[in-house]
Amino acid sequence: MPNHETMPRPAISTPSQGPIAITDERIPPPIRKHGERFRKPARFVVALENGEYVLLGEDGECLDVVGLP
């Protein structure tokens, strides 16, 4: 039986677009504020389809995955 028939679907969604600046007005203020809290603040965000956001550092490091309630 091939793997694609036995493997479950991933729990995370796929990005609808590439990284955008965290200062972009499309990013909700609570997400921007959360990104400022890191030792190396978030500079970019990838918006996922399910309302979650991936926060990225200046060097592309994944800092956190967050969502709004």
C-alpha positions as CSV (number, residue, x, y, z in Angstrom):
1,M,0.0,0.0,0.0
2,P,1.5,3.4,-1.0
3,N,2.4,5.9,1.8
4,H,0.0,8.5,0.5
5,E,-2.9,6.2,1.4
6,T,-1.8,5.4,4.9
7,M,-0.4,8.8,6.1
8,P,-2.8,11.1,7.8
9,R,-3.3,14.7,6.5
10,P,-1.1,17.2,8.3
11,A,-2.6,19.2,11.1
12,I,-1.2,22.5,9.9
13,S,-2.4,24.4,6.9
14,T,-0.4,25.6,4.0
15,P,0.5,29.3,3.5
16,S,-1.6,31.3,1.1
17,Q,1.3,33.5,0.3
18,G,5.0,34.0,1.0
19,P,6.4,36.0,4.0
20,I,5.3,39.6,4.4
21,A,6.7,42.3,6.7
22,I,5.3,42.2,10.2
23,T,4.6,45.9,9.9
24,D,2.1,45.3,7.0
25,E,-1.3,46.6,8.0
26,R,-2.9,43.2,7.1
27,I,-1.2,41.7,10.2
28,P,-3.4,42.1,13.2
29,P,-2.0,44.3,16.0
30,P,-1.9,41.5,18.7
31,I,0.2,39.4,16.3
32,R,2.6,42.3,15.7
33,K,2.8,43.0,19.5
34,H,3.6,39.3,20.2
35,G,6.4,39.4,17.6
36,E,8.1,42.3,19.4
37,R,8.5,40.2,22.6
38,F,11.3,37.9,21.3
39,R,15.0,38.5,22.0
40,K,15.4,38.8,18.2
41,P,12.0,40.4,17.3
42,A,9.9,39.0,14.4
43,R,10.4,40.8,11.1
44,F,8.3,38.7,8.8
45,V,5.0,36.8,9.0
46,V,3.5,33.9,7.0
47,A,-0.3,33.9,7.1
48,L,-1.8,30.4,7.1
49,E,-5.2,29.5,5.9
50,N,-6.6,28.6,9.3
51,G,-6.0,32.0,10.9
52,E,-2.6,31.1,12.3
53,Y,0.6,33.1,11.7
54,V,4.2,31.9,11.5
55,L,6.5,34.5,13.0
56,L,10.0,34.7,11.4
57,G,13.1,36.5,12.4
58,E,15.2,38.7,10.2
59,D,17.3,35.6,9.2
60,G,14.2,33.5,8.4
61,E,14.3,31.6,11.7
62,C,10.9,30.4,12.8
63,L,10.2,32.0,16.1
64,D,6.6,31.0,16.8
65,V,3.3,29.9,15.3
66,V,0.4,31.8,16.8
67,G,-3.3,32.3,16.2
68,L,-6.1,34.6,17.2
69,P,-8.8,33.3,19.5
